[in-house]
Every structure is written in C-alpha cells, then in structure tokens.
C-alpha cells in the first residue's frame, strides 16, 4: 500500500501572480480565470495549485514535469472581470469555484466566494473542493458569506484506501467527514461527488452512498475518465457510459437515492456565450506574458485573450506570430508560425 502512495516531488513549480497590473487576461487559459461554456454557469478558477496527488487525476495536478507552472489570481481582479461577464449573462448566474487543482489552496478563497456572492446577477455560488482545507472556522465563514453549496470529492471513507486514492499519506478522511457533518448541521448544502474508479473503489462508492444518505447530503457520481495528461491507476478499468449509467441505476434502486445529476437539476440553462474573438486557423501576433501550464508552453496575449502557445521558446515580453488550432469555449491553443 505505502509504495502506491505518491508524494509530491521536492521540486516546486514556478508561480505566476496574475493581477490587473500584470495585464494578463482572465479569459483564454484552462488553468486560471473565467470559463464560459454557453450557459448561466461560470467556472471561476483562482488557482491551479493542489495539495493532493490523486492517482486518477484527469489533469495530473502536482505532476511538475507536466505542469511546471502554477497560477494564483488576485481576487479583486477576478471579481471585477466576473462582474462584467455576469452583467452580460443576466439574472440567475451560477458560480462554480473550481480548479484544475484545489481552489481552496488560494489563501483568499473564502473572501473571493463572499465577494462573488454580492454580484447582483449571481444567484448561487458553489464551492468545489477536496475538503482538506475545511475547518469549523472556514465553514462558518462560508455560511456567513451566504455561499450556497459545497461540492466535495470523497471517493472512499476507508482511511487507508482514501490515502491511496488521494495519493498522499497526509490525507485524513475522518477530518473531512467531520467537517462535512458540521457544515450540514449549520445549514450548508453539501453534495458529495465521488469519482467511481472501476476495479479500484467499487465497494467504497457504496459506503460513500451510505454515509451521504445517513447525513442528508446530496450525491452525484462522477465517471472515471482519462485524457492525454491524466494520471492513471494500475487496476483502473475504463468503461462506456452505458455501463456507467446502468450501474448508477442499480445503486439508485438498491439505496433509494438519486445519483445521476443532470444540468436541469443544477438550474443550468443555455445562455448567450462570450464571443470567440480569434478563429481556428487565424494567425495573430501575440505578446508573451508568462510561462504556460504545460511543459514547453508559453502564454501569449492577443485581442484581450490568453493564448497557450505550444513548443514556444520565446521569452516574456517577446512578440510571436501564432496560428490558432483550438478556440472552444474561448480557450485558445496555438502553434508558432
């Protein structure tokens, strides 16, 4: 067991502080800022850092050979830019405070949540977390600021298996469970969001379901997915959506609980999206503003958007001509030309 628990490397990534004065836009990069997928839900990412190293992490957080740079965004800058977009979206905006890492690792995370809740168009603010930073004091502050829900990644309630899944010997599932129970008691809405990793935590999922039901928490199961840079567990087995949803139906029937969460359950609806300002195939000049999230990348700025430029050896302050190869949801990827 101990051999399978991965510790964070001793090397540390570069940390980029993103402020209004930095001139780095908050739209365009997957690792930080604001992501609009054409609905009333906005993903707000204040940092890319993470304190865990989950064996199945879809983004490979804390693999510094893959992600040599982390980002931390000034909360006032993030608030100002989110407010502008919320005004364009109109009433009923839902904020998901999420991350490619652990959002609560940002030192001013609680304050950010409170500020975003004051935006007139914002109806709901949801905190996405692994739960390790939750304490009674922070939970009470979340409640005080009027945040609406905490979504917590809880993949097992077995102490040793939890350490394996989270990839850190420091992970304390009992502490997380106690924090969730306290949050529920003082009136915060809790949703447990375990990732079911077939052949790894099958039985654990059932225990998580029981724990959630006993405490009146909502629960939404997440499907195990792998991508190009995902971290993979040895025994993990990929499965089709058909098998995934069939198993969900089986568990729903066995435990008399809803496990499949749909967009309409979260009050998510289609809205006009922020326009994409650079087309696929378009060539533009970009000013290099910081190191990229992936190895070999640099981030450029053009038309008030961040552009992640692959295999770029330019320095900060240089100007480079690039060709856009991806622009979905205003997240721009380019290559040098």
C-alpha positions as CSV (number, residue, x, y, z in Angstrom):
1,X,0.0,0.0,0.0
2,X,2.7,2.5,1.0
3,X,4.5,2.0,-2.2
4,X,1.4,3.0,-4.2
5,X,1.0,6.3,-2.4
6,X,2.8,9.0,-4.4
7,X,4.3,12.0,-2.7
8,X,4.7,15.5,-4.2
9,X,8.1,16.0,-5.8
10,X,10.6,18.1,-4.0
11,X,10.9,20.4,-7.0
12,X,8.5,23.3,-7.0
13,X,6.7,24.8,-9.9
14,X,7.0,28.5,-11.0
15,X,4.3,30.6,-9.5
16,X,2.7,33.3,-11.6
17,X,0.8,36.0,-9.8
18,X,-2.0,37.3,-12.0
19,X,-3.1,40.8,-11.2
20,X,-4.9,43.5,-13.1
21,X,-1.5,45.3,-13.3
22,X,0.1,42.2,-14.9
23,X,-2.1,42.7,-18.0
24,X,-2.7,39.0,-18.2
25,X,-6.3,38.4,-19.4
26,X,-8.6,36.2,-17.4
27,X,-10.2,34.6,-20.5
28,X,-8.4,32.1,-22.7
29,X,-6.5,29.7,-20.4
30,X,-7.9,26.5,-19.0
31,X,-5.7,26.7,-15.8
32,X,-7.0,30.0,-14.4
33,X,-9.6,32.8,-14.8
34,X,-13.1,32.6,-16.2
35,X,-14.6,29.8,-18.3
36,X,-17.9,30.3,-20.1
37,X,-19.4,27.2,-21.8
38,X,-22.5,28.9,-23.1
39,X,-24.8,28.7,-20.1
40,X,-25.6,30.6,-17.0
41,X,-22.9,28.7,-15.1
42,X,-19.4,30.3,-15.0
43,X,-16.4,28.4,-13.9
44,X,-14.1,30.7,-11.8
45,X,-10.6,29.4,-11.3
46,X,-8.5,31.4,-8.8
47,X,-5.5,29.0,-8.7
48,X,-4.1,25.9,-10.4
49,X,-2.3,24.6,-7.3
50,X,-3.3,21.4,-5.4
51,X,-2.3,19.8,-2.1
52,X,-3.2,16.3,-3.2
53,X,-1.9,13.9,-5.9
54,X,-4.9,11.7,-6.8
55,X,-4.0,8.5,-8.6
56,X,-6.7,9.1,-11.2
57,X,-6.5,12.9,-11.5
58,X,-7.7,13.9,-15.0
59,X,-5.4,17.0,-15.1
60,X,-2.3,15.4,-13.3
61,X,-2.2,18.1,-10.7
62,X,1.1,18.3,-8.9
63,X,3.0,16.5,-11.7
64,X,5.5,19.2,-12.1
65,X,7.2,17.6,-15.1
66,X,3.9,18.1,-16.9
67,X,2.8,21.3,-15.2
68,X,6.0,23.4,-14.4
69,X,3.9,26.5,-13.7
70,X,1.1,27.3,-11.2
71,X,-1.1,30.4,-11.1
72,X,-2.7,32.4,-8.4
73,X,-5.2,35.2,-9.4
74,X,-5.8,38.4,-7.4
75,X,-9.3,38.1,-6.1
76,X,-10.2,41.8,-6.7
77,X,-9.2,41.4,-10.4
78,X,-11.2,38.1,-10.7
79,X,-14.2,39.8,-9.0
80,X,-14.1,42.8,-11.4
81,X,-13.9,40.6,-14.5
82,X,-16.5,38.1,-13.3
83,X,-18.9,41.0,-12.6
84,X,-18.6,42.3,-16.2
85,X,-19.5,38.9,-17.6
86,X,-22.3,38.3,-15.1
87,X,-23.9,41.6,-16.2
88,X,-23.8,40.3,-19.8
89,X,-25.3,37.0,-18.8
90,X,-28.2,38.5,-16.8
91,X,-30.0,37.2,-13.8
92,X,-29.6,33.7,-12.4
93,X,-25.8,33.3,-12.8
94,X,-24.3,30.3,-11.1
95,X,-20.7,30.4,-10.0
96,X,-18.7,27.3,-9.7
97,X,-15.5,28.0,-7.8
98,X,-13.5,25.1,-9.3
99,X,-9.9,24.5,-10.4
100,X,-7.6,22.1,-12.3
101,X,-6.2,21.7,-8.8
102,X,-7.7,22.6,-5.4
103,X,-9.3,26.0,-5.3
104,X,-9.3,26.3,-1.5
105,X,-5.5,26.3,-1.6
106,X,-5.8,30.0,-2.6
107,X,-5.1,32.0,0.6
108,X,-8.0,34.4,0.0
109,X,-10.5,31.8,-1.3
110,X,-13.2,32.3,1.3
111,X,-13.1,36.1,0.8
112,X,-13.4,35.6,-3.0
113,X,-16.5,33.5,-2.6
114,X,-18.1,36.2,-0.4
115,X,-17.3,38.9,-2.9
116,X,-18.7,37.0,-5.9
117,X,-22.0,36.4,-3.9
118,X,-22.5,40.1,-3.8
119,X,-22.8,40.4,-7.6
120,X,-26.4,41.3,-8.4
121,X,-26.8,38.8,-11.2
122,X,-25.3,35.9,-9.2
123,X,-27.9,33.6,-7.8
124,X,-25.8,30.8,-6.5
125,X,-22.1,30.2,-5.5
126,X,-20.8,26.7,-5.3
127,X,-17.5,25.7,-3.8
128,X,-15.7,22.7,-5.4
129,X,-13.1,21.2,-3.1
130,X,-11.4,18.0,-1.9
131,X,-12.4,19.0,1.6
132,X,-8.9,19.0,3.2
133,X,-8.9,22.8,3.8
134,X,-12.3,22.8,5.5
135,X,-12.3,23.7,9.2
136,X,-15.1,24.9,11.5
137,X,-13.9,28.5,11.1
138,X,-13.8,28.4,7.3
139,X,-17.2,26.6,7.2
140,X,-18.7,29.2,9.4
141,X,-17.3,32.0,7.1
142,X,-18.7,30.2,4.1
143,X,-22.1,30.2,5.8
144,X,-21.7,33.8,6.8
145,X,-21.0,34.9,3.3
146,X,-24.1,33.2,2.0
147,X,-22.4,30.6,-0.2
148,X,-24.9,28.1,-1.3
149,X,-23.3,24.7,-1.7
150,X,-20.1,22.8,-1.1
151,X,-19.3,20.0,-3.6
152,X,-16.8,17.7,-2.0
153,X,-14.7,14.9,-3.7
154,X,-15.0,11.9,-1.3
155,X,-14.0,8.7,-3.0
156,X,-13.9,6.4,0.0
157,X,-14.4,6.5,3.7
158,X,-11.8,3.9,4.4
159,X,-8.7,5.7,5.9
160,X,-6.1,3.6,4.1
161,X,-7.8,3.3,0.8
162,X,-8.5,7.1,0.8
163,X,-4.8,7.8,1.2
164,X,-4.2,5.6,-1.9
165,X,-6.9,7.3,-3.9
166,X,-5.7,10.8,-3.0
167,X,-2.1,9.9,-3.4
168,X,-1.0,11.4,-0.1
169,X,-0.3,9.9,3.3
170,X,-1.4,13.2,4.9
171,X,-5.0,12.8,3.6
172,X,-7.3,12.4,6.6
173,X,-10.7,11.2,5.6
174,X,-12.1,11.3,9.1
175,X,-11.3,15.0,9.4
176,X,-13.1,15.6,6.0
177,X,-16.1,13.6,7.2
178,X,-16.3,15.5,10.5
179,X,-16.1,18.8,8.6
180,X,-18.9,17.8,6.2
181,X,-21.2,16.7,9.1
182,X,-20.5,20.1,10.9
183,X,-21.3,22.0,7.7
184,X,-24.5,20.1,7.2
185,X,-25.6,20.8,10.8
186,X,-25.2,24.6,10.5
187,X,-27.3,24.6,7.3
188,X,-24.9,24.4,4.4
189,X,-25.9,22.4,1.4
190,X,-23.5,19.5,0.9
191,X,-23.1,17.5,-2.3
192,X,-20.7,14.6,-2.2
193,X,-19.1,14.0,-5.7
194,X,-17.1,10.8,-5.7
195,X,-15.3,9.5,-8.8
196,X,-16.1,5.9,-9.4
197,X,-12.9,4.2,-10.5
198,X,-13.9,0.7,-11.6
199,X,-11.9,-2.1,-10.1
200,X,-10.4,0.3,-7.6
201,X,-13.1,1.8,-5.3
202,X,-16.3,-0.2,-6.3
203,X,-17.2,-1.1,-2.7
204,X,-16.0,2.2,-1.4
205,X,-18.6,4.0,-3.5
206,X,-21.4,2.1,-1.8
207,X,-20.0,3.2,1.6
208,X,-19.9,6.8,0.4
209,X,-23.5,6.5,-0.7
210,X,-24.5,5.2,2.8
211,X,-22.6,8.0,4.5
212,X,-24.2,10.6,2.3
213,X,-27.7,9.3,2.8
214,X,-27.3,9.0,6.6
215,X,-26.3,12.7,6.8
216,X,-28.8,14.0,4.3
217,X,-26.2,15.0,1.7
218,X,-26.8,15.2,-2.0
219,X,-24.6,12.9,-4.0
220,X,-23.5,12.9,-7.7
221,X,-21.3,10.2,-9.1
222,X,-18.6,11.1,-11.5
223,X,-17.3,8.9,-14.3
224,X,-13.7,7.9,-14.3
225,X,-12.1,9.5,-17.5
226,X,-8.6,9.5,-18.9
227,X,-7.1,12.1,-21.2
228,X,-3.7,12.7,-22.7
229,X,-2.2,14.0,-19.5
230,X,-4.3,12.1,-17.0
231,X,-2.8,10.2,-14.1
232,X,-3.9,6.5,-14.2
233,X,-4.2,3.9,-11.5
234,X,-2.9,0.4,-12.3
235,X,-6.1,-1.6,-11.8
236,X,-8.5,1.1,-13.0
237,X,-10.8,0.0,-15.8
238,X,-12.3,2.4,-18.3
239,X,-16.0,1.8,-19.1
240,X,-18.7,3.0,-21.5
241,X,-21.3,5.5,-20.5
242,X,-23.9,2.7,-21.0
243,X,-22.2,0.6,-18.3
244,X,-21.7,3.6,-16.1
245,X,-25.3,4.7,-16.1
246,X,-26.6,1.1,-15.8
247,X,-24.5,0.7,-12.6
248,X,-25.9,4.1,-11.3
249,X,-29.4,2.8,-11.8
250,X,-28.6,-0.3,-9.9
251,X,-27.2,1.7,-6.9
252,X,-30.1,4.1,-7.1
253,X,-32.5,1.2,-6.7
254,X,-30.5,-0.5,-4.0
255,X,-30.1,2.6,-1.8
256,X,-33.2,4.5,-2.8
257,X,-31.2,7.6,-3.6
258,X,-30.6,9.8,-6.7
259,X,-27.1,9.6,-8.0
260,X,-27.3,10.9,-11.6
261,X,-27.1,14.7,-11.7
262,X,-28.4,16.5,-14.8
263,X,-27.9,20.1,-15.9
264,X,-31.5,20.9,-15.1
265,X,-31.1,19.6,-11.5
266,X,-28.5,22.3,-11.1
267,X,-30.6,25.0,-12.7
268,X,-28.2,25.3,-15.6
269,X,-29.6,26.7,-18.8
270,X,-28.2,27.8,-22.1
271,X,-27.3,31.5,-22.4
272,X,-25.5,33.6,-25.0
273,X,-21.8,32.9,-24.7
274,X,-18.9,35.4,-24.7
275,X,-17.9,35.7,-28.3
276,X,-14.8,33.9,-29.5
277,X,-12.6,36.6,-30.9
278,X,-10.0,34.6,-32.8
279,X,-11.0,31.9,-35.3
280,X,-9.4,28.5,-35.7
281,X,-6.7,28.8,-38.4
282,X,-6.4,32.6,-37.9
283,X,-2.8,33.9,-37.5
284,X,-2.2,36.7,-35.0
285,X,0.7,38.4,-33.2
286,X,0.7,37.7,-29.5
287,X,2.7,39.3,-26.7
288,X,4.3,36.6,-24.5
289,X,3.2,37.4,-20.9
290,X,4.1,34.3,-18.8
291,X,5.1,30.7,-18.8
292,X,2.4,28.1,-19.9
293,X,0.7,25.5,-17.8
294,X,2.2,22.6,-19.8
295,X,5.9,21.9,-20.4
296,X,7.2,23.8,-23.4
297,X,4.3,26.2,-23.5
298,X,4.2,30.0,-23.1
299,X,1.2,32.1,-22.8
300,X,0.6,35.0,-25.2
301,X,-1.9,37.8,-25.2
302,X,-3.9,39.0,-28.2
303,X,-7.3,40.7,-28.5
304,X,-7.7,40.6,-24.7
305,X,-7.4,36.8,-24.6
306,X,-4.8,34.4,-23.3
307,X,-3.3,32.0,-25.9
308,X,-1.4,28.9,-24.8
309,X,1.4,28.5,-27.4
310,X,2.8,25.0,-27.8
311,X,6.6,24.4,-28.3
312,X,7.4,28.0,-27.8
313,X,10.9,29.1,-26.9
314,X,10.2,32.8,-26.7
315,X,10.8,35.0,-23.6
316,X,8.4,37.1,-21.6
317,X,8.0,40.4,-23.4
318,X,8.6,38.9,-26.9
319,X,6.1,39.1,-29.7
320,X,5.4,36.0,-31.6
321,X,3.2,35.1,-34.6
322,X,0.9,32.2,-33.9
323,X,-1.8,30.1,-35.6
324,X,-4.9,29.2,-33.5
325,X,-5.5,25.5,-33.5
326,X,-8.3,25.4,-30.8
327,X,-10.7,28.0,-29.6
328,X,-13.6,26.1,-28.0
329,X,-15.3,28.0,-25.1
330,X,-12.8,30.8,-25.6
331,X,-9.9,28.6,-24.5
332,X,-7.2,29.2,-27.1
333,X,-4.4,26.9,-28.1
334,X,-1.9,27.9,-30.8
335,X,1.4,27.0,-32.5
336,X,4.2,29.2,-33.7
337,X,4.3,30.1,-37.4
